[in-house]
Amino acid sequence: MAQSLGHGETTAAEGFWYVLGCICLGASYFAKIPVKKALSEYGLVAMTSAERFWYVVMNIAFGSGYLSKVIVKKAMSEVRTPVEPGTTTV
């Protein structure tokens, strides 16, 4: 199933594993924060005040939030708009 930003859905299994990951010391929640920071720098999402707070805390801890964000942002910089069939690119 094709999904687009803002219109994607998680499956029941994905929701279950995310909640389970959050119960384990918030691991899933904390893994999501650098991704949301990268998306926010592209203007695609807004971070909550709690996410902004934890992002700062993650950066105080050896810059882990920033370094994780850099990886996601690099991957996003390589995303290209799909070419419509019958069109050419220069």
matplotlib code that plots the C-alpha trace (Angstrom):
import matplotlib.pyplot as plt

x = [0.0, 1.5, 1.6, 2.4, 3.6, 0.8, -1.4, 0.4, -1.0, 0.7, -0.5, -1.8, 1.4, 3.5, 1.4, 1.9, 5.7, 5.9, 4.0, 6.1, 9.3, 8.0, 7.4, 11.1, 12.5, 10.9, 13.3, 10.9, 9.9, 13.5, 14.4, 11.6, 12.7, 15.8, 13.7, 11.0, 13.7, 15.0, 11.5, 10.8, 13.9, 12.3, 9.1, 7.1, 6.2, 6.1, 7.8, 5.9, 7.5, 8.3, 10.1, 12.1, 13.0, 14.1, 16.0, 18.1, 18.7, 19.8, 22.3, 23.7, 24.4, 27.3, 25.3, 23.4, 20.3, 22.2, 24.2, 21.1, 19.4, 22.3, 21.9, 18.1, 18.6, 21.3, 18.9, 16.1, 18.5, 18.8, 15.1, 14.0, 10.6, 9.3, 9.2, 5.8, 5.5, 5.9, 8.0, 11.7, 14.2, 17.1]
y = [0.0, 3.4, 6.0, 9.7, 12.0, 12.9, 10.2, 7.1, 4.6, 2.1, -1.5, -3.0, -4.9, -1.7, 0.1, -2.8, -2.9, 0.9, 0.9, -2.0, -0.1, 2.9, 0.9, -0.2, 3.0, 5.1, 3.7, 4.0, 7.5, 8.7, 7.1, 9.0, 12.4, 13.0, 11.9, 14.4, 17.1, 16.4, 16.5, 19.8, 21.4, 20.5, 22.1, 18.9, 18.5, 20.5, 19.2, 19.3, 21.1, 17.7, 16.6, 19.8, 19.3, 15.7, 16.7, 19.1, 16.5, 14.0, 16.6, 17.2, 13.4, 13.4, 14.9, 11.7, 13.5, 15.7, 12.8, 10.7, 13.7, 14.1, 10.5, 11.0, 14.4, 13.0, 10.2, 12.8, 14.9, 12.0, 11.6, 12.7, 13.5, 10.6, 11.2, 10.9, 8.4, 10.0, 13.0, 13.5, 14.9, 17.1]
z = [0.0, -1.0, 1.7, 1.6, 4.3, 6.6, 5.2, 6.4, 8.8, 11.1, 11.2, 14.4, 14.8, 14.3, 16.9, 19.3, 18.9, 19.2, 22.5, 23.7, 22.8, 24.7, 27.8, 27.7, 29.1, 26.3, 23.7, 20.8, 21.8, 22.1, 18.8, 17.1, 18.4, 16.1, 13.1, 14.0, 14.4, 10.9, 9.5, 11.3, 9.7, 6.3, 7.5, 7.4, 11.1, 14.2, 17.4, 20.7, 23.6, 25.2, 22.1, 22.0, 25.6, 25.2, 22.0, 24.1, 26.8, 24.1, 22.8, 26.3, 26.4, 24.0, 21.1, 20.4, 19.3, 16.8, 15.4, 14.9, 13.2, 10.8, 9.5, 8.9, 7.3, 5.0, 3.9, 3.3, 1.2, -1.2, -1.7, -5.2, -6.6, -8.6, -12.3, -13.9, -16.8, -20.2, -18.9, -19.3, -16.9, -17.7]

ax = plt.figure().add_subplot(projection="3d")
ax.plot(x, y, z, "-o")
ax.set_aspect("equal")
plt.show()
